[in-house]
Amino acid sequence: MRLSKTRLSEIESLREDAIDTSEIPELDDDFWENTQRIVPENYLQIEHEILEWFKEHEQNYHVRINKVLRAHMEAHQ
């Protein structure tokens, strides 16, 4: 689900005590001791500044990033 910039700004401006967490159970030490980080096989970490540049310049930035990577790959085959 994508959030509009307006909605995201509204959420970010909420005070901590204004957020209702009554239906969310507390996570105890047992939970944290048994967690595992799962990274999807196709996970790619992109530097923050690069991702922000694409987001600012491309509406479908993820599609453009793939096109740039594919062109680079094809140029080096």
N, C-alpha and C positions, 0 to 999 in steps of 0.2 A: 504494500500500500504506500503510495507516494503522498506526502503531505505538501500542501501549498506553503509558500514562504510565509504567508500571513498566519496560517495555523501553527506552523513550527515556531514562529515568533511568540504567539500566544502561549504555547506550551512552555517554551523556554523562560517566559516571564513569570510563570506561576511560582508562588512562594512554596517552599518545602512543606509547610504546615497546611497548605490548601489542597494537597494531593491526598485523596482517600486511598489508603492502603489496607483498609480493614479486611478485605477479602483475600489478601495475599499472605500466605503463611511465612513466618520467619524462617530463614535458612540457618540451620544449626551447624555446629562443627562437623558433625557426621556427614552432612551434605558436602561440605567443602573438602573433606578428606577423601571422598569417593568420586570426585568429579574428574572428568577427562576432557581435554581439549580435543575436539574433532575438527580437522581441517579438510574441507572437500578436496577431492582429487584435482579438480580444475581451479583451485584457488590461486589467485595471483595478487600479490601485494604491490600496489602502485603507490609511489611516493605522493604524499599529500598535495604538494604544490602542482604536480603534473595532473592529478585528478581534478583539482580545482580549476586548472586552466581549461581542461576539456569541458568541464561543466559550464564554465562561463562562455565558451565559444561554440559549443555544439549542443543542440537540443537533445539529440539521442547520442550522448557522449560515449556510451558503452559500445555502440555500433561503430562509431568513428575510431575509437581505440583499437577495435578488432581490425578495421581496415588498415590502419597505420601499421600494426604488427604484421598483418598478412603481406603488405607491400614490402616491408623490410625482409620478411622471410623469403619471399619470391625473388627479391633482388640478390639474395645471398645463396641461392641454390646453384 
